[in-house]
Amino acid sequence: MSEKDELELVKGQIAELKENGISTDDLPKYITALHKLNEMKDSTEIILGKLAEVRCVTVKDLHDEFDLQNKLLEASSSKKDQLSTSS
């Protein structure tokens, strides 16, 4: 992707954020929250990998057992709501 294409993509993303009521001034908060979320997800996957190894199951089995997909969606939604109300 060329620099021009990347710039247009970013401009489009910024316009979309503004349409959803998110100011570009709020972006650092969202970026920080996303970094924290990714760090937690990475740590969780490491722990799940070890647990899966001990139990002789797959990580996917553990995701299903603990309903992690739904819990991740709930946590992401909750964090988004917190950021929106703290502005």
C-alpha positions, -999 to +999 in steps of 0.1 A: +000+000+000+014+034-010+018+062+015-010+081-003-033+051+001-024+048+038-031+085+043-065+082+027-073+051+048-064+070+080-084+100+070-114+078+063-109+061+097-108+095+114-139+107+096-157+075+108-146+081+144-159+117+142-192+104+128-195+081+158-189+111+182-153+103+190-130+133+190-094+128+177-084+143+211-097+110+226-075+088+205-047+085+230-071+072+256-084+045+232-049+036+221-038+032+257-068+010+265-062-011+234-025-016+244-036-027+279-063-051+265-037-066+241-013-072+269-040-089+290-050-111+260-013-120+254-009-129+291-041-149+291-030-169+260+003-178+277-015-191+308-041-209+287-013-225+267+003-239+298-031-251+312-039-267+280-006-285+280-012-298+316-047-309+308-038-324+274-064-303+256-063-275+230-064-238+238-096-237+218-111-262+242-103-239+271-117-209+252-149-228+249-149-241+285-144-206+299-166-189+273-138-165+266-151-151+233-182-137+250-163-125+280-138-106+258-167-090+239-183-080+272-150-066+285-143-046+253-178-032+253-176-022+290-142-005+285-156+014+255-185+026+276-162+037+304-140+057+280-171+073+264-185+084+297-151+097+311-147+123+283 
